[in-house]
């Protein structure tokens, strides 16, 4: 197999896997809007931000999936992942929250990698 074909395929697979969590989360927030809004408010985040969260998760996830404006979206999702870790998963004494915190850090790291290196050739951005 051609090394560039392997690299392009792996870049696409990485974007697909990283985008899925946000696409699904965005759809789930639409379906459970009131519950999500209440949870956000209980954590000190204004519920009026929920439409922006949904837009970033769902819209950003879809843009990442197809590789359009990828570096900008990846940078925004990295910041979002870090904020979510600090705000919603900061009880590190709870093992599940600690895992969620670390998952968000890992996602942010992956997004920063995409920000630095781009989406690969099999994308609308074709970098």
Secondary structure, DSSP 4 states (H G I P E B T S, - for coil): --HHHHHHHHHHHHHHHHHHHHHHHHHHHHHTHHHHHHHHHHTT--GGGHHHHHIIIIIHHHHHHHTSSHHHHHHHHHHHHHHHHHHHS--TTSHHHHHHHHHHHHHHHHHHHHHHH-S-SSSSS--
